[in-house]
Amino acid sequence: MDSDLLHTEKILADRKVFFLDLKENQRGKVVKITEDVAGNRDTIMVPAEILGDFIAALQDIQATSEGS
């Protein structure tokens, strides 16, 4: 997939590293989320147009996990 990297973030968590990359290609913008554990990588792609819904769902999960 030919795409341009617009922004990247890196999160360290114990033995895991998460990469969040905002990319753009001919089909639009996506957030590529990659988990790296000891060289093994898993990736999901989230279309930018549903990013607000994705973040809201994560915030709901965070609130539930904190017992709010």
Secondary structure, 3 states (H helix, E strand, C coil): CCCEEEEEEEEEECCEEEEEEEEEECCEEEEEEEEEECCEEEEEEEEHHHHHHHHHHHHHHHHHHCCC
